[in-house]
Amino acid sequence: MLITEGEEDGWYEAVVVALKPGGEFTLQWRDWPDLPMLMRRRDEMALLHPNAAAAAEA
């Protein structure tokens, strides 16, 4: 999953920790697990392409 903090920031990978009623997701930054967890709605996230890791290695 990709999320951002705002229009001025980039998009970074996050891990879904939980799905709450009403469609809210609890997320943890993948590269910064010591930072607080975040809440996002489905329309505030983007999917990471399934082949992204393979493309980065090439």
Secondary structure, DSSP 8 states (H G I E B T S, - for coil): -EE-SSTTS--EEEEEEEEETTTEEEEEESS-TTS--EEEEGGG-B---TTHHHHHH-
